[in-house]
Amino acid sequence: MGFVSEFKEFIAKGNVLDLAIGVIIGAAFGKIVTSLTDDIIMPVIGLALGKVDFANLFIAMNGQHYATIAEAKKAGVGTINYGLFLNALINFLIIAFIIFMIVKAANKLKKAPVEVVAVAPPPTTDQQLLMEIRDSLRTGRV
């Protein structure tokens, strides 16, 4: 089997296509959640905490003060961007919660496994004949 035909067979399998679709939808969903976090949730939290912009919460490694991360980067200073980390953490928590809810809903939709009761197979013709002989010997009719 050639490499190309083997690759075609691999790609044609349902699991690979399902995985590819899941990755694409997941990436798009991630962008939506990032926008939700950065553009809606974090500004509300920042306003509640006294007009704090989480995107610009950082520590300059040289000890000087810079108004924004961009200014610090332009000056060539390393920064610890803990505000961006908080945004990423909230993104993760939102995505994890939504995935949890999806899995929970999918588990409810799954049907409970049907319990199969094992039934003994009927006796074979030979066994049936032997049982008849046994029964006739017990009753004394030969």
ABEGO torsion letter per residue (X at the ends): XBAAAAAAAAAABAAAAAAAAAAAAAAAAAAAAAAAAAAAAAAAAAAAAGGBBAAABBBBAAGBBBABAAAAAAAGBBBBBAAAAAAAAAAAAAAAAAAAAAAAAAAAABBBBBBBBBBBBBBBAAAAAAAAAAAAAAAGBX
